[in-house]
Amino acid sequence: MEDALATVAAGLAGLATCGVVGAVAAARVRRGRPYLATGLLVALDGPVDPAAAAARSGFAGVEVGVRIDADTTAPTLRLTCAMPPGEPAPTFDQAVLAPLATRVAQNPLGRVHARRAEPFLLMVCAEPEPDPETGVVRATGLEYETLDRLLRPHARIFTQFLGGRVIPGAITVVLTGPHWSRADLLGAYERYAFLEGRFSDLEPGGLPAGVAPFVTAPLAARLGFDAQEEWPEFPAEARHILRSLVRAAHADGRRVRFADVPESPRRVRNAFWRELRAAEVDVIASRHRGALARFLRQPVARTYKHRAVPVRYTATPEANSR
């Protein structure tokens, strides 16, 4: 009888332990993944729910690709993600704007990430459709008005530029790539998007920070990186160039994101990410959602200044005899 009672008690204890473990796991799911302040998910080719996927993983932003759907009566923006044959890609409104607006509305603080005041970064890369007859992409780029019509119904959640003032919101939209018309944003009194500028904009006559709060450059090309080589760590000259660029952008009040960071092999990719984080780059972007999240969750290794090993003097018998 005592053995039977002991067996029942052990079983109940096991069930209680399982319940505690399950409750902890459920609480973690509700809280979501840890927030990755410098992480940006590059979703130019997928998934079909890029904004939700980035937010679930804890990223501070997402980059999506859009193109004009010429088959509709009114200009419509669709994602550039890969789809099965014959199936249209989801629209920018339904796959990005609507989920983000819902997430902001459900958060008591009115933000994409709970307990985070900084705006969620939504980068939009334009991919215009080539001319059906010539196959040449229009050099004038996309008109901002096409995107503006989609942003205005959700205006309350976006960072706004109004008469020279920047009013922060839950989401900051930054247009990236060469196919946006810069003139449209420069001449707008009120708008809900900004441009990603170039490092040349730091010079006199460049775009002001109110238009281009971000600057970018092709990093690997600027550092002289050869894809046939492997850089398990940065050469001293490359490290100096990287940090000089970041300091120049920060001194001008801009944030920095670098393009064309190698995605493979893993050793090279991690070497670039380590240097970007050490140089205090504001945004580290990648298509490898899991790999980048794991990297950014790692604690930053503290670096110590070199300290000489102390040498203690010990008197020798010869010295004592003097």
Beta strands, then each sheet from edge to edge (+ up, - down):
strand 1: 36-43
strand 2: 59-69
strand 3: 76-79
strand 4: 120-126
strand 5: 160-162
strand 6: 165-167
strand 7: 171-176
strand 8: 190-191
strand 9: 194-198
strand 10: 214-218
strand 11: 255-259
strand 12: 284-286
sheet 1: 3+ 2- 1- 12-
sheet 2: 3+ 2- 4- 7- 9- 10- 11-
sheet 3: 6+ 5- 8+
end
